[in-house]
Amino acid sequence: MQSAFVTGATGFIGRHLVAGLLDRGVAVRALVRSPAKAGHLLCEGVEIVAGSLADVDGWRTKLSGCDAVFHAAGLVAARRHRELHDVNAAAVGRLADACAAVHMPPALVHISSLAAGGPAPREAAREEADPPRPVSAYGASKLAGEQLLASRAGRLPITVVRPGIVFGPHETSVAAMFQAVQWTRLHLTMGFRSPPLSLVSVADLIPLVVAAADQGERLPADGAASPGTGIYHAVDDREFPTHGEFGRRIARAIGVTTLVMPLPVPIAWPVAAAIEAFWNLRGQPSIVSPDKLREATVSSWAASAAQARRDLGFCPRVSLDERLAETAAWLRGHGGL
């Protein structure tokens, strides 16, 4: 791979992906909605492309000559479910159409989410071939994006990567958990049954995503391949800490103790709805909402990464606790703790 196009380049995963590609000597064209927020991308090897996925015609010529396109843009939360579908589904189809129109279509790697597949369907880790059953509007929107790609798989090579919970430098949601534990010594869980989680450090995610472009299986063009073909879970499946245990591990990384406090689900629902309504009135989406509560109260998010190990050589380099310690050190060094 000599050149790549990255959407969502100013986001958490996108900025790490750009850096990872540059480290491999890959020239990058970075799609950004606001060039004013892309100062960290102004370096040799990066071409800033101003635009959005709502206006593909304004920059589609920049796809020409790229060996791969990495779609890292997306919405995790929105004020209306329609916004999730517009960004996580409809825009994905538009991007695929633009890639397919290039004389030599690039490989398209779509960074989706484990939420698109849904929770583990049995007393085992979810596999890519398991039928998708998302439990949230967010997960449904990510699955809809994947389905739009599957309908275009005969026109260009496409691979889907489904990360679990991604953490590391510049991330905000898990960082908020670090801060809550640091400041309150409390870690709230939704209900008394804390589900096992699938986690991955962004430092381990990026090599998997790049390998997916170079050597990953592609979504089948005719639907005749085995279920799950062209889809990869991106999770550290050596362990699946529960949400409660994750809080304790965060506390250990910070060097404090914490009390894990379950919030009864009947209380959690109105609390989540009230928090969402507050932020919606302020014109902002809320990461705490009934939609996210549906994800937090499933039986398990455990997922297998065997397919990524087999095809992409995926192998997290260090343990979860070491990655959490690295994240705590970064937050502390940047005023986050």
C-alpha positions as CSV (number, residue, x, y, z in Angstrom):
1,M,0.0,0.0,0.0
2,Q,1.4,3.3,-1.1
3,S,-1.5,5.7,-0.7
4,A,-4.7,5.8,1.4
5,F,-7.8,7.9,1.9
6,V,-9.0,8.2,5.5
7,T,-12.4,9.6,6.6
8,G,-13.0,10.8,10.1
9,A,-9.3,11.7,10.3
10,T,-9.7,14.2,13.2
11,G,-11.6,11.6,15.3
12,F,-10.1,9.3,17.9
13,I,-9.5,6.2,15.8
14,G,-8.9,8.3,12.6
15,R,-6.0,10.3,14.0
16,H,-4.3,7.1,15.2
17,L,-4.9,5.5,11.9
18,V,-3.3,8.4,10.0
19,A,-0.3,8.2,12.3
20,G,-0.1,4.4,11.8
21,L,-0.2,4.7,8.0
22,L,2.5,7.4,8.0
23,D,4.7,5.2,10.2
24,R,4.4,2.6,7.4
25,G,5.4,5.1,4.7
26,V,1.9,5.4,3.3
27,A,0.9,8.8,1.9
28,V,-2.5,9.9,3.3
29,R,-5.4,12.0,2.1
30,A,-7.4,12.9,5.2
31,L,-11.0,13.9,4.8
32,V,-11.9,16.5,7.5
33,R,-15.1,18.5,8.0
34,S,-13.2,21.4,9.7
35,P,-9.6,22.1,8.5
36,A,-9.3,24.4,11.5
37,K,-9.5,21.3,13.8
38,A,-6.9,19.4,11.7
39,G,-3.8,21.1,12.9
40,H,-2.3,17.9,14.2
41,L,-2.5,16.4,10.7
42,L,-0.4,19.1,9.1
43,C,2.7,17.2,8.4
44,E,4.7,15.7,5.6
45,G,2.8,12.8,3.9
46,V,-0.7,14.1,4.7
47,E,-3.0,16.0,2.3
48,I,-5.9,17.6,3.9
49,V,-9.2,17.2,2.0
50,A,-12.0,19.5,3.2
51,G,-15.4,18.1,3.0
52,S,-18.1,15.8,4.4
53,L,-19.8,12.5,3.5
54,A,-22.9,14.5,2.7
55,D,-21.1,16.1,-0.2
56,V,-19.1,13.4,-1.9
57,D,-19.1,15.1,-5.3
58,G,-16.9,17.9,-3.8
59,W,-13.9,15.6,-3.2
60,R,-14.5,12.3,-5.0
61,T,-11.6,13.0,-7.4
62,K,-9.3,12.6,-4.4
63,L,-10.1,8.9,-4.2
64,S,-8.3,8.3,-7.6
65,G,-4.9,6.7,-7.2
66,C,-5.5,5.5,-3.6
67,D,-4.8,1.9,-2.9
68,A,-7.2,1.8,0.1
69,V,-9.9,3.8,1.7
70,F,-10.4,3.6,5.5
71,H,-13.8,4.7,6.7
72,A,-13.3,5.8,10.3
73,A,-16.0,8.4,10.5
74,G,-19.3,7.8,12.3
75,L,-21.7,8.8,15.1
76,V,-21.8,7.0,18.5
77,A,-24.6,9.1,19.8
78,A,-27.2,11.5,18.3
79,R,-30.2,13.5,19.3
80,R,-32.4,11.6,16.8
81,H,-32.1,8.0,15.6
82,R,-32.5,9.4,12.0
83,E,-29.1,11.1,12.4
84,L,-27.5,7.8,13.3
85,H,-28.9,6.2,10.1
86,D,-27.8,9.2,7.9
87,V,-24.2,9.1,9.1
88,N,-23.6,5.4,9.9
89,A,-25.6,3.9,7.0
90,A,-26.6,6.2,4.1
91,A,-23.2,8.0,4.1
92,V,-21.5,4.6,4.0
93,G,-23.4,3.7,0.8
94,R,-22.4,7.0,-0.8
95,L,-18.8,6.5,0.0
96,A,-18.8,3.0,-1.5
97,D,-20.5,4.3,-4.6
98,A,-17.8,6.9,-5.0
99,C,-15.0,4.3,-4.5
100,A,-16.7,2.0,-7.1
101,A,-16.7,4.8,-9.7
102,V,-12.9,5.1,-9.6
103,H,-11.2,3.6,-12.6
104,M,-9.3,1.1,-10.4
105,P,-11.5,0.9,-7.2
106,P,-9.5,0.9,-4.0
107,A,-10.0,-1.6,-1.1
108,L,-12.6,-0.1,1.3
109,V,-12.1,-1.0,5.0
110,H,-15.1,0.0,7.0
111,I,-14.7,0.5,10.7
112,S,-18.0,-0.6,12.1
113,S,-18.8,-1.8,15.7
114,L,-19.4,-4.9,17.6
115,A,-22.8,-3.3,18.3
116,A,-23.8,-4.1,14.7
117,G,-23.6,-7.8,15.5
118,G,-25.1,-7.5,19.0
119,P,-24.4,-9.3,22.2
120,A,-23.1,-12.9,22.4
121,P,-26.0,-15.2,21.4
122,R,-25.1,-18.1,23.7
123,E,-22.7,-19.1,26.6
124,A,-19.7,-18.5,24.3
125,A,-18.0,-15.6,22.5
126,R,-19.8,-14.2,19.5
127,E,-18.3,-15.1,16.2
128,E,-18.6,-13.2,12.9
129,A,-20.8,-15.9,11.4
130,D,-23.5,-15.5,14.1
131,P,-26.7,-13.8,12.9
132,P,-26.6,-10.1,13.7
133,R,-29.0,-9.0,16.4
134,P,-28.2,-5.4,17.4
135,V,-30.0,-4.2,20.6
136,S,-29.6,-0.5,20.1
137,A,-30.4,2.1,17.5
138,Y,-26.7,2.8,17.2
139,G,-26.0,-0.9,16.5
140,A,-28.9,-1.1,14.0
141,S,-27.5,1.9,12.2
142,K,-24.0,0.3,12.0
143,L,-25.5,-2.9,10.7
144,A,-27.5,-1.0,8.1
145,G,-24.2,0.5,6.9
146,E,-22.7,-3.0,6.6
147,Q,-25.7,-4.2,4.6
148,L,-25.4,-1.3,2.2
149,L,-21.8,-2.3,1.7
150,A,-22.7,-6.0,1.1
151,S,-25.1,-4.9,-1.7
152,R,-22.1,-3.2,-3.4
153,A,-19.5,-6.0,-2.8
154,G,-19.6,-6.9,-6.5
155,R,-18.3,-3.5,-7.5
156,L,-15.2,-3.1,-5.2
157,P,-13.3,-5.0,-2.6
158,I,-14.7,-4.4,0.9
159,T,-13.7,-5.5,4.4
160,V,-15.6,-4.8,7.6
161,V,-13.9,-4.4,11.0
162,R,-16.0,-4.6,14.1
163,P,-14.1,-3.2,17.2
164,G,-15.3,-3.7,20.7
165,I,-14.8,-0.9,23.2
166,V,-11.8,1.0,22.0
167,F,-9.6,3.0,24.5
168,G,-6.4,4.9,24.5
169,P,-5.0,8.4,24.0
170,H,-7.5,11.1,22.8
171,E,-10.5,8.9,23.5
172,T,-13.3,10.5,25.6
173,S,-15.9,7.9,26.8
174,V,-13.5,5.5,28.6
175,A,-11.5,8.5,29.7
176,A,-14.6,9.7,31.5
177,M,-14.6,6.5,33.4
178,F,-11.0,7.0,34.4
179,Q,-11.9,10.5,35.6
180,A,-15.0,9.4,37.5
181,V,-13.0,6.7,39.4
182,Q,-10.2,9.2,40.1
183,W,-12.5,11.9,41.4
184,T,-15.3,10.0,43.1
185,R,-13.7,6.6,43.9
186,L,-17.0,5.1,42.6
187,H,-17.7,3.0,39.5
188,L,-21.4,2.7,38.6
189,T,-22.7,-0.4,36.8
190,M,-26.2,-0.7,35.3
191,G,-28.0,-3.4,37.2
192,F,-26.6,-6.1,39.4
193,R,-25.6,-8.4,36.5
194,S,-22.5,-6.8,34.9
195,P,-21.9,-8.1,31.4
196,P,-18.5,-9.3,30.2
197,L,-17.0,-6.8,27.8
198,S,-14.9,-7.0,24.6
199,L,-12.1,-4.4,24.7
200,V,-9.2,-3.3,22.4
201,S,-6.5,-0.7,22.8
202,V,-6.3,1.6,19.8
203,A,-2.6,0.7,19.6
204,D,-3.6,-2.9,18.8
205,L,-6.6,-1.9,16.7
206,I,-4.6,0.1,14.1
207,P,-2.3,-2.7,12.9
208,L,-5.4,-4.9,12.5
209,V,-7.2,-2.3,10.4
210,V,-4.2,-1.7,8.1
211,A,-3.7,-5.5,7.7
212,A,-7.4,-5.8,6.7
213,A,-6.7,-3.5,3.7
214,D,-3.6,-5.5,2.7
215,Q,-4.7,-9.1,3.2
216,G,-8.2,-9.3,4.6
217,E,-11.0,-11.4,3.2
218,R,-13.6,-9.3,1.3
219,L,-17.4,-9.3,1.6
220,P,-18.7,-11.9,-0.9
221,A,-19.9,-10.5,-4.2
222,D,-22.6,-13.1,-4.7
223,G,-23.5,-14.1,-1.1
224,A,-22.4,-17.6,-1.7
225,A,-19.5,-17.5,0.8
226,S,-19.8,-18.7,4.4
227,P,-21.5,-16.3,6.8
228,G,-19.1,-13.8,8.4
229,T,-16.7,-13.8,5.4
230,G,-15.1,-10.4,5.0
231,I,-15.9,-9.3,8.6
232,Y,-13.4,-9.2,11.5
233,H,-13.9,-8.7,15.2
234,A,-11.3,-6.4,16.7
235,V,-11.2,-7.4,20.4
236,D,-8.6,-8.7,22.8
237,D,-10.3,-12.0,23.5
238,R,-7.7,-13.2,26.0
239,E,-10.1,-12.0,28.7
240,F,-13.5,-10.5,29.0
241,P,-13.7,-8.4,32.2
242,T,-17.2,-7.5,33.4
243,H,-18.1,-3.8,33.5
244,G,-17.6,-3.9,37.3
245,E,-14.2,-5.5,37.0
246,F,-13.2,-3.0,34.3
247,G,-13.8,-0.3,36.9
248,R,-11.5,-2.0,39.3
249,R,-8.9,-2.5,36.7
250,I,-9.1,1.3,35.8
251,A,-8.7,2.1,39.5
252,R,-5.6,-0.1,39.7
253,A,-4.1,1.6,36.7
254,I,-4.6,5.0,38.3
255,G,-3.3,3.8,41.7
256,V,-6.5,4.2,43.7
257,T,-9.3,2.0,45.1
258,T,-12.9,2.2,44.0
259,L,-16.3,1.0,45.1
260,V,-18.3,-0.7,42.4
261,M,-21.9,0.4,42.9
262,P,-24.7,-1.3,40.9
263,L,-27.5,1.1,39.9
264,P,-30.8,-0.9,39.8
265,V,-32.2,-1.1,36.3
266,P,-35.6,0.3,37.2
267,I,-33.8,3.4,38.5
268,A,-31.3,3.5,35.6
269,W,-33.9,3.9,32.9
270,P,-35.4,7.2,34.1
271,V,-32.0,8.5,35.1
272,A,-30.7,7.8,31.6
273,A,-33.7,9.4,30.0
274,A,-33.4,12.5,32.1
275,I,-29.7,12.9,31.3
276,E,-30.4,12.5,27.6
277,A,-33.2,15.0,27.7
278,F,-31.0,17.5,29.5
279,W,-28.3,17.3,26.8
280,N,-30.8,17.3,24.0
281,L,-32.3,20.6,25.3
282,R,-28.7,22.0,25.2
283,G,-28.5,20.9,21.5
284,Q,-26.0,18.1,22.1
285,P,-26.2,14.3,21.9
286,S,-25.8,12.4,25.1
287,I,-23.5,9.4,25.5
288,V,-25.8,8.4,28.4
289,S,-29.2,7.4,27.1
290,P,-31.8,4.6,27.1
291,D,-30.2,3.5,23.8
292,K,-26.8,3.0,25.5
293,L,-28.5,1.5,28.5
294,R,-29.9,-1.3,26.3
295,E,-26.3,-2.1,25.4
296,A,-25.2,-2.0,29.0
297,T,-27.7,-4.5,30.3
298,V,-27.2,-7.4,27.9
299,S,-25.9,-10.7,29.2
300,S,-22.5,-10.6,27.4
301,W,-20.4,-8.7,24.8
302,A,-17.8,-11.4,24.6
303,A,-16.5,-11.9,21.0
304,S,-13.9,-14.0,19.4
305,A,-11.0,-12.6,17.4
306,A,-9.9,-16.0,16.0
307,Q,-10.7,-14.9,12.4
308,A,-8.5,-11.8,12.8
309,R,-5.7,-13.9,14.2
310,R,-5.9,-16.4,11.4
311,D,-6.1,-13.9,8.5
312,L,-4.5,-10.7,9.8
313,G,-1.9,-11.9,12.3
314,F,-3.7,-10.0,15.0
315,C,-2.0,-10.3,18.4
316,P,-2.2,-7.7,21.1
317,R,1.4,-7.0,22.2
318,V,0.8,-6.4,25.9
319,S,-1.9,-7.2,28.5
320,L,-5.0,-5.2,29.1
321,D,-3.6,-3.9,32.5
322,E,-0.5,-2.6,30.7
323,R,-2.7,-0.8,28.1
324,L,-4.8,0.7,30.9
325,A,-1.7,1.9,32.6
326,E,-0.5,3.5,29.4
327,T,-3.8,5.2,29.0
328,A,-3.7,6.5,32.6
329,A,-0.2,7.8,32.1
330,W,-1.3,9.6,28.9
331,L,-4.3,11.2,30.7
332,R,-2.2,12.3,33.6
333,G,0.4,13.8,31.3
334,H,-2.3,15.7,29.4
335,G,-4.2,17.1,32.3
336,G,-7.0,14.5,32.2
337,L,-6.4,13.1,35.7
